[in-house]
Amino acid sequence: MAPSATRGSQAGLTRSESRCCPGTSASSSTSSTRSERAVSAHENEFPENREANRANLLAAVDSVADALTAGRDESEKLRRLSPSSVEALRSSGLFKMKSPRAVGGAEAHPVTQMDVIEAVTMIDPAAAWCMFITSAVTGGVFASLSDESVDEVLADGFPFMAGSLRAGGRARRIEGGYRVSGRWAWGSGVEHSDWVAVPVFSDGPPVIRALVPTSEVILHDNWHTLGMRGTGSCDYELDDVFVPDRFAIDALGGGPPRGGALMRLGLPAYVVNEHGSFAYALGRLALQTMTETAIEKKRGYLGGVSLADRQVFQRTIGQGTIRMNACALAMAESLERMFDSAADGPPDPALVTEAQAAAVWCTDEAIDLVSELFRFTGGSAVMNDSEMQRILRDIYTVQSHLMVSAVVYEQYGQILLGMTEGGALP
């Protein structure tokens, strides 16, 4: 049986109602209300100071920790984030982490983002993944939209956005915009989004990023996976959807009109920190999970000794902690230098590739550690409610992401050998 498909929803709008939003102008009364809402949405709750901004974001994580913990198992069963987890992320404002300050976002430093991603991952990896994907898409869109379009999108409050990095589909040029058709995979959080942004091959610029209300999107119920089940990263489709010019961004055009160095990073530099920090956070989650049960956990037909009393386990915990600390430090150092290089323009390509290589290494180290720890769990790990089994499934799922492809090691080696300048996508 083929997977089922449904239409996305946006703030309760029907398909016909949502069509009129991007394509027609509102009445003067509606425009006035929209303007007032947009002004309110632009008011910034995030401190400009880097450390204060970090503290504010981590406090937001703490404020929703209980809600995310409560929704974690339900998300796994639903194969998408639970309603309570979605509401927690919305109320916390964490998905504003990468958006420009000019539109009310935190525009957080990449290393600050690492700390926030780790904090959420230690609570619920699926919620963390959806949070940083949503944050990245939303920030990228708001960096490039016109002021008028930003006000329009913010009319009903700060939105959730889902999207893709990989171009696909086709945008046919017509008067006033494009007709877009195509299907994309890996739609993390798309079922809970308000807007979807996808890169499309077009008859105008080679690639445009088309922004459409989620109510215009066909969702395919095909997210049946090894791990990261709670992310709801299903396929989604556009079928001859009209995208007006103001919501069609030249994806290969010049620099963004708003935002600082974060918005000048471009791809892959803009997202590389997410994947490295998520990986070592899973490693730290595995260490925490095993140490919490090490004293009570005993193996052996006659009762045996506790894991905590076994020297090989003690070594694994000690060495594993140092390994994850090293990952965090290597990732942070490479990001600091890469970000500094973007102070007045695009980042140094060699430093971008170095940061990518650090993210790949974080993933490799986390896979190795989680696999090693998993062997200590014994027969309980075969049960679907095993925490360690879930972590193992999650790390092996995310290692398949193109952003942490081992080919990056080759690219970094070529830079060190003077064969290329670096900075390319894997």
ZIMOLIN-V151432 format. One record per residue. N is the residue number from 1. RES is the residue in one letter. BURIAL is b if it has 9 or more other C-alpha atoms within 8 Angstrom, else e. Layout:
N;RES;BURIAL / N;RES;BURIAL
This chain:
1;M;e / 2;A;e / 3;P;e / 4;S;e / 5;A;e / 6;T;e / 7;R;b / 8;G;b / 9;S;b / 10;Q;b / 11;A;e / 12;G;e / 13;L;b / 14;T;e / 15;R;e / 16;S;e / 17;E;e / 18;S;b / 19;R;b / 20;C;e / 21;C;e / 22;P;b / 23;G;e / 24;T;e / 25;S;e / 26;A;e / 27;S;e / 28;S;e / 29;S;e / 30;T;e / 31;S;b / 32;S;e / 33;T;e / 34;R;b / 35;S;b / 36;E;e / 37;R;b / 38;A;b / 39;V;e / 40;S;e / 41;A;b / 42;H;b / 43;E;e / 44;N;b / 45;E;e / 46;F;b / 47;P;b / 48;E;e / 49;N;e / 50;R;b / 51;E;e / 52;A;b / 53;N;b / 54;R;b / 55;A;e / 56;N;b / 57;L;b / 58;L;b / 59;A;e / 60;A;b / 61;V;b / 62;D;e / 63;S;e / 64;V;b / 65;A;b / 66;D;e / 67;A;b / 68;L;b / 69;T;b / 70;A;e / 71;G;b / 72;R;b / 73;D;e / 74;E;b / 75;S;b / 76;E;b / 77;K;b / 78;L;b / 79;R;b / 80;R;b / 81;L;b / 82;S;b / 83;P;e / 84;S;b / 85;S;b / 86;V;b / 87;E;e / 88;A;b / 89;L;b / 90;R;b / 91;S;e / 92;S;b / 93;G;b / 94;L;b / 95;F;b / 96;K;b / 97;M;b / 98;K;b / 99;S;b / 100;P;b / 101;R;b / 102;A;b / 103;V;b / 104;G;b / 105;G;b / 106;A;b / 107;E;b / 108;A;b / 109;H;e / 110;P;b / 111;V;b / 112;T;b / 113;Q;b / 114;M;b / 115;D;b / 116;V;b / 117;I;b / 118;E;b / 119;A;b / 120;V;b / 121;T;b / 122;M;b / 123;I;b / 124;D;b / 125;P;b / 126;A;b / 127;A;b / 128;A;b / 129;W;b / 130;C;b / 131;M;b / 132;F;b / 133;I;b / 134;T;b / 135;S;b / 136;A;b / 137;V;b / 138;T;b / 139;G;b / 140;G;b / 141;V;b / 142;F;b / 143;A;b / 144;S;b / 145;L;b / 146;S;e / 147;D;e / 148;E;e / 149;S;b / 150;V;b / 151;D;b / 152;E;b / 153;V;b / 154;L;b / 155;A;b / 156;D;b / 157;G;b / 158;F;e / 159;P;b / 160;F;b / 161;M;b / 162;A;b / 163;G;b / 164;S;b / 165;L;e / 166;R;e / 167;A;b / 168;G;b / 169;G;b / 170;R;b / 171;A;b / 172;R;b / 173;R;b / 174;I;e / 175;E;e / 176;G;e / 177;G;b / 178;Y;b / 179;R;b / 180;V;b / 181;S;b / 182;G;b / 183;R;b / 184;W;b / 185;A;b / 186;W;e / 187;G;b / 188;S;b / 189;G;b / 190;V;b / 191;E;b / 192;H;e / 193;S;b / 194;D;b / 195;W;b / 196;V;b / 197;A;b / 198;V;b / 199;P;b / 200;V;b / 201;F;b / 202;S;b / 203;D;e / 204;G;e / 205;P;e / 206;P;e / 207;V;b / 208;I;b / 209;R;b / 210;A;b / 211;L;b / 212;V;b / 213;P;b / 214;T;b / 215;S;b / 216;E;b / 217;V;b / 218;I;b / 219;L;b / 220;H;b / 221;D;b / 222;N;e / 223;W;b / 224;H;e / 225;T;e / 226;L;e / 227;G;b / 228;M;b / 229;R;b / 230;G;b / 231;T;b / 232;G;b / 233;S;b / 234;C;b / 235;D;b / 236;Y;b / 237;E;b / 238;L;b / 239;D;b / 240;D;e / 241;V;b / 242;F;e / 243;V;b / 244;P;b / 245;D;b / 246;R;b / 247;F;b / 248;A;b / 249;I;b / 250;D;b / 251;A;e / 252;L;e / 253;G;e / 254;G;e / 255;G;e / 256;P;b / 257;P;e / 258;R;b / 259;G;b / 260;G;e / 261;A;b / 262;L;b / 263;M;b / 264;R;b / 265;L;b / 266;G;e / 267;L;e / 268;P;b / 269;A;b / 270;Y;b / 271;V;b / 272;V;b / 273;N;b / 274;E;b / 275;H;b / 276;G;b / 277;S;b / 278;F;b / 279;A;b / 280;Y;b / 281;A;b / 282;L;b / 283;G;b / 284;R;b / 285;L;b / 286;A;b / 287;L;b / 288;Q;e / 289;T;b / 290;M;b / 291;T;b / 292;E;e / 293;T;e / 294;A;b / 295;I;b / 296;E;e / 297;K;e / 298;K;b / 299;R;b / 300;G;e / 301;Y;e / 302;L;e / 303;G;e / 304;G;e / 305;V;b / 306;S;b / 307;L;b / 308;A;b / 309;D;b / 310;R;b / 311;Q;e / 312;V;e / 313;F;b / 314;Q;b / 315;R;e / 316;T;b / 317;I;b / 318;G;e / 319;Q;e / 320;G;b / 321;T;b / 322;I;e / 323;R;b / 324;M;b / 325;N;e / 326;A;e / 327;C;b / 328;A;b / 329;L;e / 330;A;b / 331;M;b / 332;A;b / 333;E;e / 334;S;b / 335;L;b / 336;E;b / 337;R;b / 338;M;b / 339;F;b / 340;D;e / 341;S;b / 342;A;b / 343;A;b / 344;D;e / 345;G;e / 346;P;b / 347;P;b / 348;D;b / 349;P;b / 350;A;b / 351;L;b / 352;V;b / 353;T;b / 354;E;b / 355;A;b / 356;Q;b / 357;A;b / 358;A;b / 359;A;b / 360;V;b / 361;W;b / 362;C;b / 363;T;b / 364;D;b / 365;E;b / 366;A;b / 367;I;b / 368;D;e / 369;L;b / 370;V;b / 371;S;b / 372;E;b / 373;L;b / 374;F;b / 375;R;e / 376;F;e / 377;T;b / 378;G;e / 379;G;e / 380;S;e / 381;A;b / 382;V;e / 383;M;e / 384;N;e / 385;D;e / 386;S;b / 387;E;e / 388;M;b / 389;Q;b / 390;R;b / 391;I;b / 392;L;b / 393;R;b / 394;D;b / 395;I;b / 396;Y;b / 397;T;b / 398;V;e / 399;Q;b / 400;S;e / 401;H;e / 402;L;e / 403;M;b / 404;V;b / 405;S;b / 406;A;e / 407;V;e / 408;V;b / 409;Y;b / 410;E;e / 411;Q;b / 412;Y;b / 413;G;e / 414;Q;b / 415;I;b / 416;L;e / 417;L;e / 418;G;e / 419;M;e / 420;T;e / 421;E;e / 422;G;b / 423;G;b / 424;A;e / 425;L;e / 426;P;e
